Amino acid sequence: MKRKERIPDAIYERGYVYNFHFHLIWVTKYRNPAFTTPELVQEMKDILLRIAQLNDVTVEELEVMPEYVHMLISF
């Protein structure tokens, strides 16, 4: 029996294989700038990374802009 080739970046568990990526975008109400200082940007990043860590989620990309947040996650 020939062994199948492994999928790059896939997660192999007992009985299943997966590679989910989700692109999340949060926009502030009426696109009003909310993250206007480096301190606020860093605080939002820290919060999102901590929540991801607590829930076993991998953050592939994270960008906090004044009126929105982009995240690319996998789990």
Residue pairs with C-beta under 8 A, 6 or more apart in sequence:
6 12
7 17
7 19
9 19
10 17
10 18
10 19
11 17
11 18
11 19
19 74
20 74
20 75
21 60
21 72
21 73
21 74
22 72
22 73
22 74
23 70
23 71
23 72
24 69
24 70
24 71
24 72
24 73
25 68
25 69
25 70
25 71
26 68
26 69
27 67
27 68
28 34
28 67
28 68
31 67
31 68
32 67
33 66
33 67
34 40
34 66
34 67
35 41
35 44
35 64
35 65
35 66
35 67
35 69
36 66
41 64
44 64
44 69
45 62
45 64
48 59
48 62
48 69
48 71
49 59
49 62
51 57
52 58
52 59
52 73
55 75
56 75
57 73
57 74
57 75
58 73
58 74
58 75
59 71
59 72
59 73
60 72
60 73
60 74
61 70
61 71
61 72
62 69
62 70
62 71
62 72
63 69
63 70
63 71
